[in-house]
Amino acid sequence: MPGLKGLQEGYERIEVRYRERPEGATLTYTTDEPALADALHDWFKAQLSDHGDHAESGH
């Protein structure tokens, strides 16, 4: 899975914030390390492609 190795090695350096919303929730991932940000982007792109046409980004 793209990005997974980088996330496994650096997950402790990623801040995850959860916020409830009327229509669900928002997760925000933050890191100061460009390589971890790239790994997050790669992993999310792979997740979108694995879950078919109903998967949406940016929501």
Contacts in CASP RR format, 6 or more apart in sequence:
PFRMAT RR
TARGET T0000
AUTHOR 0000-0000-0000
METHOD contacts of the structure
MODEL  1
MPGLKGLQEGYERIEVRYRERPEGATLTYTTDEPALADALHDWFKAQLSD
HGDHAESGH
1 43 0 8 1.000
1 46 0 8 1.000
2 42 0 8 1.000
2 43 0 8 1.000
2 45 0 8 1.000
2 46 0 8 1.000
3 38 0 8 1.000
3 39 0 8 1.000
3 40 0 8 1.000
3 42 0 8 1.000
3 43 0 8 1.000
3 46 0 8 1.000
4 39 0 8 1.000
4 43 0 8 1.000
5 39 0 8 1.000
6 35 0 8 1.000
6 36 0 8 1.000
6 39 0 8 1.000
7 14 0 8 1.000
7 36 0 8 1.000
7 39 0 8 1.000
7 40 0 8 1.000
7 43 0 8 1.000
10 33 0 8 1.000
10 36 0 8 1.000
13 31 0 8 1.000
13 32 0 8 1.000
13 33 0 8 1.000
13 36 0 8 1.000
14 29 0 8 1.000
14 30 0 8 1.000
14 31 0 8 1.000
14 36 0 8 1.000
14 40 0 8 1.000
15 29 0 8 1.000
15 30 0 8 1.000
15 31 0 8 1.000
16 27 0 8 1.000
16 28 0 8 1.000
16 29 0 8 1.000
16 30 0 8 1.000
17 27 0 8 1.000
17 28 0 8 1.000
17 30 0 8 1.000
18 25 0 8 1.000
18 26 0 8 1.000
18 27 0 8 1.000
19 25 0 8 1.000
19 26 0 8 1.000
19 28 0 8 1.000
29 40 0 8 1.000
31 37 0 8 1.000
31 40 0 8 1.000
44 57 0 8 1.000
47 55 0 8 1.000
48 55 0 8 1.000
48 56 0 8 1.000
48 57 0 8 1.000
END
